[in-house]
Amino acid sequence: MSSLLDPEFLRRLARVRLLVRRRFAGSAGGARRSTRKGQSVEMADHRPYAPGDDVRRIDWNAYARLEELILRLYVAEEDLIVYLLVDTSASMGFGDPPKLDVAKRLAAALAYVGLSGSERVGVVPFGAGLGTPMQPTRGRRRIGTVLKHLDALEARGETDLQRAVDELIARRTRPGLVLVLSDLLDPGGYQRSLDRLIAERHEPVIFHVLDREELDPTPGGDFNFVDSERGARVEVSLDQRTVDAYRRRVQLFLDGAEAYAKKRGLSYVRAGADVSIEDALLAYSRAA
């Protein structure tokens, strides 16, 4: 994780900004436009004047044209809450480096970008349910707190994104940007969980973290594969025919994830394998 503090890497992160496709209603002053009307300098709308309204907000130019008292409404500048939803299930321990290490480094970089942009950033680990979350915090100086929380995460247990999302929503979290860092290897699927987030007015972003060996295994030999989460075993002969069939299934899985994101209007970025952390961040920043 210490490499994230390298000045050159942090300088390059200046090119990255968290993308938000929709507007959120917030509760405190920040750097994002909100759906709530406030008193920022950008005018959003008008409405008829009512007794008790601030007369300083009357649009006298509109009155001169319409001979009617019209009140100016402004767009409030709000803080955005960013939830780093990090998959810590046992399957994330696979790879060289482990997928969880890739996810943690990516999450740390996204946290730095968010905190530098005056957003509130929280860490929400999940496996079979929610792990111990780090409540959203704000300010670049808080990056050390985020790094410490991420560094303590370990890959273990099963995956149940639906349960984790249900628990997250049950805590009445304020709608925000939910950056999902996961291999998406969930027996229950991931679509319903992300649909639930969307229905609750969150905006999910998918960072699909995969290892090169998962995408393109090397043919040759007989292997006894063990499911890292459930312990199930299967004997497989990795001849060329088997590997070719596996690659086709993997491609269908990847195409399905990308198609789902496109259909729902979500950002989808692959990380790990041959995609560096920096390339994944730049792909995300150019996704809109």
C-alpha positions as CSV (number, residue, x, y, z in Angstrom):
1,M,0.0,0.0,0.0
2,S,2.9,2.3,0.6
3,S,3.5,2.7,-3.1
4,L,0.3,4.7,-3.3
5,L,2.1,7.4,-1.3
6,D,4.7,7.8,-4.0
7,P,4.7,11.5,-5.1
8,E,4.9,10.6,-8.8
9,F,1.9,8.3,-8.6
10,L,-0.1,10.9,-6.6
11,R,0.7,13.5,-9.2
12,R,-0.7,11.3,-12.0
13,L,-3.8,10.8,-9.9
14,A,-4.5,14.5,-10.5
15,R,-5.8,13.5,-13.9
16,V,-8.5,11.3,-12.4
17,R,-11.9,12.5,-11.1
18,L,-14.8,10.5,-9.7
19,L,-17.5,10.4,-12.3
20,V,-21.2,10.8,-11.3
21,R,-23.9,10.3,-13.8
22,R,-26.7,11.5,-11.6
23,R,-27.2,14.2,-8.9
24,F,-27.6,13.5,-5.2
25,A,-29.3,15.4,-2.4
26,G,-26.7,15.9,0.3
27,S,-26.7,17.4,3.8
28,A,-23.6,19.6,3.9
29,G,-21.7,22.1,1.8
30,G,-19.4,20.4,-0.7
31,A,-18.2,20.4,-4.3
32,R,-21.0,18.6,-6.2
33,R,-24.3,19.9,-7.5
34,S,-27.3,18.5,-5.6
35,T,-31.0,17.9,-6.3
36,R,-31.8,20.0,-3.3
37,K,-32.4,23.8,-3.9
38,G,-30.1,26.0,-1.8
39,Q,-28.3,29.3,-2.1
40,S,-25.3,28.7,-4.3
41,V,-24.4,31.1,-7.1
42,E,-25.9,28.9,-9.9
43,M,-29.6,29.5,-10.5
44,A,-31.6,26.3,-11.1
45,D,-35.3,27.4,-11.4
46,H,-38.1,29.8,-10.4
47,R,-41.3,29.6,-8.5
48,P,-44.0,32.1,-7.5
49,Y,-43.3,34.3,-4.5
50,A,-45.1,33.4,-1.3
51,P,-45.5,35.5,1.9
52,G,-42.6,34.9,4.2
53,D,-40.1,34.2,1.4
54,D,-36.8,36.1,1.3
55,V,-37.5,39.2,-0.8
56,R,-33.8,39.4,-1.7
57,R,-34.4,36.4,-4.0
58,I,-37.1,38.0,-6.0
59,D,-36.2,38.1,-9.7
60,W,-37.1,41.7,-10.5
61,N,-36.2,41.3,-14.2
62,A,-38.9,38.6,-14.4
63,Y,-41.3,40.9,-12.6
64,A,-40.7,43.6,-15.2
65,R,-41.6,41.2,-18.0
66,L,-44.4,39.2,-16.3
67,E,-45.7,41.7,-13.7
68,E,-45.6,38.8,-11.2
69,L,-43.3,38.2,-8.2
70,I,-41.0,35.2,-9.1
71,L,-38.5,33.8,-6.7
72,R,-35.1,32.6,-7.8
73,L,-34.1,29.0,-6.8
74,Y,-30.4,28.0,-6.7
75,V,-28.6,24.7,-7.0
76,A,-27.0,23.7,-3.7
77,E,-23.4,22.6,-3.8
78,E,-23.3,19.3,-1.8
79,D,-20.8,16.8,-0.7
80,L,-20.9,13.4,-2.4
81,I,-20.7,10.2,-0.3
82,V,-18.4,7.5,-1.9
83,Y,-18.8,4.0,-0.6
84,L,-15.9,1.6,-1.5
85,L,-17.6,-1.7,-1.5
86,V,-14.7,-4.1,-1.4
87,D,-15.1,-7.9,-1.9
88,T,-13.1,-9.7,0.7
89,S,-14.4,-13.3,0.0
90,A,-11.9,-16.1,-0.3
91,S,-11.9,-16.1,-4.1
92,M,-10.3,-12.6,-3.9
93,G,-7.2,-14.3,-2.4
94,F,-6.4,-16.0,-5.7
95,G,-3.8,-14.6,-8.1
96,D,-0.3,-13.2,-8.2
97,P,-0.6,-10.6,-6.8
98,P,-3.9,-11.7,-5.0
99,K,-7.0,-10.0,-6.4
100,L,-7.7,-8.5,-3.0
101,D,-4.3,-6.7,-3.1
102,V,-5.2,-5.2,-6.5
103,A,-8.7,-4.2,-5.2
104,K,-7.2,-2.6,-2.1
105,R,-4.6,-0.6,-4.1
106,L,-7.3,0.5,-6.5
107,A,-9.7,1.4,-3.6
108,A,-6.9,3.4,-1.9
109,A,-6.3,5.4,-5.1
110,L,-10.0,6.1,-5.6
111,A,-10.2,7.1,-1.9
112,Y,-7.3,9.6,-2.5
113,V,-9.1,11.0,-5.5
114,G,-12.4,11.3,-3.6
115,L,-10.9,12.9,-0.5
116,S,-8.9,15.3,-2.6
117,G,-12.1,16.4,-4.3
118,S,-13.8,17.1,-1.0
119,E,-16.0,14.0,-1.2
120,R,-16.9,11.9,1.9
121,V,-15.3,8.4,1.5
122,G,-16.2,5.2,3.4
123,V,-15.0,1.6,3.2
124,V,-17.5,-1.2,3.2
125,P,-16.0,-4.7,3.0
126,F,-18.2,-7.6,2.2
127,G,-18.1,-11.4,1.9
128,A,-21.0,-13.5,3.1
129,G,-22.4,-10.2,4.5
130,L,-21.0,-6.8,5.5
131,G,-17.7,-6.7,7.3
132,T,-16.7,-3.9,9.7
133,P,-17.3,-0.6,7.7
134,M,-15.3,2.6,8.0
135,Q,-17.7,5.4,8.3
136,P,-17.5,8.1,5.6
137,T,-14.8,10.7,6.3
138,R,-13.7,13.8,4.5
139,G,-10.5,15.7,3.8
140,R,-7.2,14.7,2.2
141,R,-5.5,14.3,5.6
142,R,-7.9,11.3,6.3
143,I,-6.2,9.2,3.6
144,G,-4.1,7.5,6.3
145,T,-7.2,6.3,8.1
146,V,-8.6,4.9,4.9
147,L,-5.3,3.1,4.1
148,K,-5.1,1.6,7.5
149,H,-8.7,0.2,7.2
150,L,-8.0,-1.2,3.7
151,D,-4.7,-2.7,4.7
152,A,-6.4,-4.8,7.5
153,L,-8.8,-6.5,5.0
154,E,-8.3,-10.3,4.5
155,A,-9.7,-12.7,1.9
156,R,-11.9,-15.3,3.6
157,G,-15.3,-16.8,3.6
158,E,-18.1,-17.0,0.9
159,T,-19.6,-14.3,-1.3
160,D,-23.1,-13.0,-0.8
161,L,-23.4,-9.5,-2.4
162,Q,-27.2,-9.5,-2.1
163,R,-27.0,-10.0,1.7
164,A,-24.3,-7.3,2.0
165,V,-26.4,-4.8,0.0
166,D,-29.5,-5.6,2.0
167,E,-27.5,-4.9,5.2
168,L,-26.1,-1.7,3.8
169,I,-29.5,-0.4,2.8
170,A,-31.0,-1.5,6.2
171,R,-28.5,1.0,7.8
172,R,-30.3,3.8,6.0
173,T,-27.2,5.0,4.3
174,R,-27.5,8.2,2.3
175,P,-27.6,7.6,-1.5
176,G,-24.2,8.0,-3.0
177,L,-21.6,6.6,-5.4
178,V,-21.0,2.9,-4.7
179,L,-17.6,1.7,-6.1
180,V,-17.9,-2.1,-6.2
181,L,-14.5,-3.8,-6.4
182,S,-15.1,-7.5,-6.9
183,D,-14.4,-10.5,-9.1
184,L,-18.2,-10.8,-9.3
185,L,-17.9,-14.6,-8.6
186,D,-21.1,-14.7,-6.5
187,P,-23.2,-17.9,-6.7
188,G,-26.3,-15.8,-6.3
189,G,-25.3,-13.4,-9.1
190,Y,-24.6,-9.7,-8.9
191,Q,-27.3,-8.2,-11.0
192,R,-30.1,-8.2,-8.4
193,S,-27.8,-6.7,-5.8
194,L,-26.8,-3.8,-8.1
195,D,-30.4,-3.3,-9.2
196,R,-31.3,-2.9,-5.6
197,L,-28.7,-0.2,-5.1
198,I,-30.0,1.6,-8.2
199,A,-33.6,1.3,-6.8
200,E,-32.4,2.9,-3.6
201,R,-31.0,5.9,-5.6
202,H,-27.3,4.8,-5.2
203,E,-25.1,4.9,-8.3
204,P,-23.0,1.7,-8.6
205,V,-19.7,1.6,-10.5
206,I,-18.2,-1.8,-11.3
207,F,-14.5,-2.5,-11.0
208,H,-14.2,-6.0,-12.2
209,V,-11.0,-7.4,-10.6
210,L,-9.6,-10.6,-12.2
211,D,-6.3,-12.5,-12.4
212,R,-4.6,-13.4,-15.6
213,E,-4.7,-17.1,-14.9
214,E,-8.4,-16.9,-14.5
215,L,-8.8,-15.4,-17.9
216,D,-6.2,-17.5,-19.8
217,P,-5.1,-20.7,-18.0
218,T,-2.1,-22.5,-19.3
219,P,-2.9,-25.8,-21.0
220,G,-1.3,-29.1,-19.8
221,G,-1.7,-31.5,-17.0
222,D,-4.3,-33.0,-14.7
223,F,-5.4,-30.9,-11.7
224,N,-7.6,-31.2,-8.6
225,F,-9.3,-27.8,-8.3
226,V,-10.7,-26.8,-4.9
227,D,-13.4,-24.1,-4.5
228,S,-11.7,-21.6,-2.1
229,E,-15.1,-20.6,-0.6
230,R,-17.1,-23.8,-0.3
231,G,-14.4,-26.5,-0.4
232,A,-15.9,-28.4,-3.3
233,R,-13.3,-30.4,-5.4
234,V,-13.3,-31.3,-9.1
235,E,-10.7,-33.1,-11.2
236,V,-9.9,-31.4,-14.5
237,S,-7.6,-32.3,-17.4
238,L,-6.4,-29.0,-18.9
239,D,-6.0,-30.2,-22.5
240,Q,-6.4,-27.6,-25.2
241,R,-10.0,-28.5,-25.9
242,T,-10.9,-27.9,-22.2
243,V,-9.0,-24.6,-22.1
244,D,-10.7,-23.4,-25.2
245,A,-14.1,-24.2,-23.8
246,Y,-13.2,-22.5,-20.5
247,R,-12.1,-19.3,-22.4
248,R,-15.4,-19.2,-24.2
249,R,-17.3,-19.4,-20.9
250,V,-15.1,-16.7,-19.4
251,Q,-15.7,-14.4,-22.4
252,L,-19.5,-14.9,-22.0
253,F,-19.1,-14.0,-18.3
254,L,-17.2,-10.8,-19.2
255,D,-19.5,-9.8,-22.0
256,G,-22.5,-10.4,-19.7
257,A,-21.1,-8.1,-17.1
258,E,-20.3,-5.4,-19.6
259,A,-23.7,-5.7,-21.3
260,Y,-25.4,-5.4,-17.9
261,A,-23.5,-2.3,-17.0
262,K,-24.3,-0.7,-20.4
263,K,-28.0,-1.6,-20.1
264,R,-28.2,0.0,-16.6
265,G,-26.1,3.0,-17.6
266,L,-23.3,2.1,-15.2
267,S,-19.5,2.5,-15.5
268,Y,-17.7,-0.8,-15.9
269,V,-13.9,-1.1,-15.7
270,R,-11.7,-4.2,-15.6
271,A,-8.7,-4.3,-13.3
272,G,-5.9,-6.8,-12.6
273,A,-4.7,-9.3,-15.1
274,D,-3.0,-7.1,-17.8
275,V,-4.8,-3.9,-16.7
276,S,-2.7,-1.8,-14.3
277,I,-4.2,0.3,-11.5
278,E,-3.4,3.5,-13.3
279,D,-4.9,2.2,-16.6
280,A,-8.1,1.2,-14.8
281,L,-8.4,4.6,-13.2
282,L,-7.9,6.4,-16.5
283,A,-10.4,4.1,-18.2
284,Y,-12.9,5.0,-15.5
285,S,-12.3,8.7,-15.7
286,R,-12.9,8.5,-19.5
287,A,-16.0,6.3,-19.2
288,A,-18.6,9.1,-19.3
